[in-house]
Amino acid sequence: FLCPKCGRTYSHKCNLTRHLRLECGVGPRFQCGNCKKRFKHRHHLRDHQKIHYYANCGYEHN
């Protein structure tokens, strides 16, 4: 199944439908409250927010 917007192909129609609904041509929906950076996926925002948390608590990652 071919995406008419970007040309990606999917072996299952349900994956193309999800791609069209959540990814292709859709701007980032989740925004960081600290720096205003935006992400398409909530889990990417959560990973990013750890940067701010660890910077504020003094934790140093090796």
Secondary structure, DSSP 8 states (H G I E B T S, - for coil): -B-TTT--B-SSHHHHHHHHHHTTT----EE-TTT--EESSHHHHHHHHHHHHHHHHT----
